[in-house]
Amino acid sequence: MGLFDIFASKGPGAIKKHAARAANRRAQNPDRWESIQALAEMRTPEAVTALLARFTIRVDPSIVDQEEKDAAFQGVVGAGDVAVEPVKRFMRDSETISWPLKALEQLLPDEEVVAALLEALEDMDTEYERDPQKKIQLVAYLEDRADSRIVEAVRRFLDDQNETVRFHAIGAIYVQAEAETAREELLATLLREESVRCRARILDGFVENEWAVPDDQRQHVRSQLPDGYAIDGGGVPRK
């Protein structure tokens, strides 16, 4: 193969061709597969970006879809450090985060994975959204991670318009060593919360940590207790 052939197989034109085909659900399966393999061999930021686009479509049959996504994933991870920034960008911009998160877990240490999750969450607010699934996923993933930055990052979501976001924000706070720094906010959330499962989750944390409710708030808290909960003489919720 001559120099021109090498450039043609890996240059901008080749990336553009393979990128268009790899993310085209109407392309023939063998053609899409060929393009995924070609992009995986390139190991450039542009090729990684093209491979990530494969996660935005679904094709039939499902076994082919999974095989192609697995191959694209291996191509992304195989690019090593080159893939980190394209994957982070994809996580911020895409509506789905499961695949990019899985890739980052292979590419980065835990603390940097958490930093990427928090960065993706940074631009999100607590207002009503028609489709809050990405925000729900991001906050829920933080329930499985321990990091000193998480409480500060998610405490604002205790006031989110979406009940599921609030539920996972409560859980993400309680798994952190710094949970007590949000104790007053959790109590304030309990007093205004309409969701029974969110109130129960807040109370479960008070029960587990044996946190007492201040005297002047106990009566109000009693009025918010779901079935099966009580407050003892010392002001600590019990179940």
Secondary structure, 3 states (H helix, E strand, C coil): CCHHHHHHHHCHHHHHHHHHHHCCCCCCHHHHHHHHHHHHHHCCHHHHHHHHHHHHCCCCCHHHHHHHHHHHHHHHHHCHHHHHHHHHHHHHHCCCCHHHHHHHHHHCCHHHHHHHHHHHHHCCCCCCCCCCHHHHHHHHHHHHCCCCCHHHHHHHHHHCCCHHHHHHHHHHHHCCCCHHHHHHHHHHHHHHCCCHHHHHHHHHHHHHHCCCCCHHHHHHHHHCCCCCCEECCCCCEEC
